[in-house]
Amino acid sequence: MELKDCKFYHGGEGLNFAVFSDSACHTKFLESIQLPLAQTSVEVYGIEPGVKSQWVVVRQVVEKQDSVKLYLRLRGSFFEEDHQDLSGELRTEIEQKFPRLISSFLRSWPK
């Protein structure tokens, strides 16, 4: 899937995301969805990578369940990449940039 087509949600501690990249990214507010049975809303965001970005990692939390998605630049667009195909060089670069934030997720990624 292409990053520009993805939506990311924030609704307190149980529903949020964090963005990591090799260059500054912009999170763009898209809309707010009012939940029908709750007194709260969920905010919807898109991510716009920086012009110099080559990769973007998005960590999502949904009710205490974490997931990580990797997007790589290919011909000017960012596409989701299976972390099983992550090169050792790129894995090392991500670990060096964000050792504490995502190292627990990278441990499961092959070297």
ABEGO torsion letter per residue (X at the ends): XBAAABBBBBBEAABBBBBBBABBBBBBBABBBBBAABABBBBBBBBBBBAABABBBBBBBBGGBBBBBBBBBBGGBBBBBBAAABBAAAAAAAAAABAAAAAAAAAABBX
